[in-house]
Amino acid sequence: MWLKLVIVILLALILISLFSGLFFLMKDTDGRGRLVTALSVRIGLTVLLMALIAWGFWAGRLTWHTPWLH
């Protein structure tokens, strides 16, 4: 159960980083590089999320649910 909770939290953090990057794209005119930082954070969180999902399937903690095959 904790794995699914961490996945949802990471998805929320990715969305927050996405919208902060949009905000910095629109409002950041002084060139402090906050847009690049937001992009870097989002890429790092996405890599972490993909690794966590892959580990979850490999360890058997995540499974496919296909109700139409039953």
Helices and strands as residue ranges (DSSP letters): H 2-27, H 34-59, G 67-69
